[in-house]
Amino acid sequence: MPQSKATLTGLLAILLWSTIVGLIKSVSESFGPVTGAALIYSASALLLLLTVGFPDLRQFPRRYLLIGSLLFICYELCLSLSLGFTHSGHQAIEVGMVNYLWPAMTIVLTVMVNRQKTSPLIIPGLLLAVAGICRVLSGDRGFSLGEMIDNVMDNPLSYGLAFGGAMIWAVYCVVTKKSAKGSNGITLFFMLTALTLWLKSLLSPQPPVVFSLQACISLALAAMAMGLGYAAWNVGILHGNVTLLAAASYFIPIISSLIAAFILNSSLTFSFWQGTAMVCLGSLLCWWSTRGTATHKLESNTLE
């Protein structure tokens, strides 16, 4: 495949993933947080079976199968349920922004674990990304600790899951980079995630499911965004311009917020966009601080 076409395919993956926040919340409003997520991951797993196929597990490192699958499932549960349990569309967008701490955290953790060389830019980059989240959660009152605490305490479950998910995905990226040895278990991981969600849905009380044409369309789009997003990203990483794709991926928070605001019919304030820009710039500074080192290769891990 020509590099330009593969790069465009990778950019398509970024666009697809940018729709996830709005679509997951939209699906959860009709099918419930747990059942909706189970439906999304089931349909995504089916798409991955058709596009990527099911891997030969006998060739997989055992450590990758065990630890990788556990971390992946935990992250996807945190992501989907943190969005599904939000009280409003605006809160879902804020929770999604907390999840986007993971790029900066991944780079910092990679540098720490692998003891790789990095420039001092990584410190202000991480601080800027964290400050951006604080700005988003503070509302229109600047950097208000009280407002931020009140905001989080309105729904500590969703914000806590989002923050935990960001940490888990950072660990997943570092661990799988070392243990996968070129293996790609994404289809299996999606199937296991769907199974876990269905078990939770069956074993605990769930709100009634409301079927509608709009809900089914959102479900189909969410499944395509997740399943086809992973497939497209693999093509881009293998055959496209990795440097361009890596840099573009750090703008997902901005694109995601724009699309989610449209899907969920939410208005976002100037302070929110200030915080979002800070998160993106902080992540970019962290990435730039490692350019020229082996850390630059971490973008081969999937993004979300």
Disulfide bonds with the S-S distance in Angstrom:
none
